[in-house]
Amino acid sequence: MKTKSTHKSSYFAGVILVFVGAVAFAGKAVLVRYNYLHYHVDTISLLALRMLFSAPFYIGILVFKNIKDTTKPTLSSKEWLTMILIGIVGYYLAALFDFWGLNYVTASVERLILFLYPTIVVIVSAIFLKKKITKIQYLALVVTYLGVFFSFIPDLKIGMQKDLLLGSFLVFLSAFTYALYLIGSGEMIPKIGSLRFTCYAMLISTVIVMGHFFLTKHPNLFSYPKEAYLLSFVMALFTTVIPSFMISDGIKKIGSGNASIIGSIGPVATIIMANVFLNEPISIWQIGGTIIVLIGVLMISVKGK
């Protein structure tokens, strides 16, 4: 039986895991933009490097999990097809749209738009799964998208409308496909567990990304400066693999509702890191809009638990 102090220690550990994981995830956009600006790595090459560097870790985790577990869940052909589709939507399309969009928008704008995915889950579930939207959710949707509009005002003033609209649309597609991935994952995770599910989805998307890379006949993947590979490795390990498991373990310790609240540090962390490493300006509109978006998303995330 757990003592009170043990429970507190476990809860505190969960808070730290989710907080650090959310900040680490937030750094991905900064690393992508830095690679684009300083080493001129194209979108599909950077995505391929991220997948290649992260895949060995997911393979190792999957092998260890299969050795450790005496009973392994089996999937039917139909379930494998579902798993493949989820992997394509969640880790290939979502990542591709995200990386593509970062050619046109700042890291801060990207993170803010991606943070809309809970609102998209609510809307898609209402349309296709006939889940009723509550009054508080309607209010949250209005608040959230109003916050995004406020955040865009500085960019609209400085003549970046074309790039802003294109990049925002691409990143929104990333948030939309990620929301579809989350909805689809609800059926598969209970059957194979969250760890196996994540590994399968990531490895499936790695195959698709590498196929995309070779079919489009991009330049030599190993012709970039060594710094580009170092940053790609850091992105794969410290903003993809490690935070995914940190947040997963943290949720087990503190619950998904509390994790949603702590995870809202993500957009704020991106704004700060983008200012420090990319010299992206911070405006009062951006700060105000981000706060409004966080309020709206938290209204949905916490009420939905």
Secondary structure, DSSP 4 states (H G I P E B T S, - for coil): ---HHHHHHHHHHHHHHHHHHHHHHHHHHHHHHHHHHHH---HHHHHHHHHHHHHHHHHHHHHHHHHH-SS-----HHHHHHHHHHHIIIIIIHHHHHHHHTTTS-HHHHHHHHTTHHHHHHHHHHHHS-PPPPHHHHHHHHHHHHHHHHHHHHHHHTT-HHHHHHHHHHHHHHHHHHHHHHHHHHHHHHHH-HHHHHHHHHHHHHHHHHHHHHHTTPSPTT-S-HHHHHHHHHHHIIIIIHHHHHHHHHHHHH-HHHHHHHHTHHHHHHHHHHHHHH-----HHHHHHHHHHHHHHHHHHHHT-
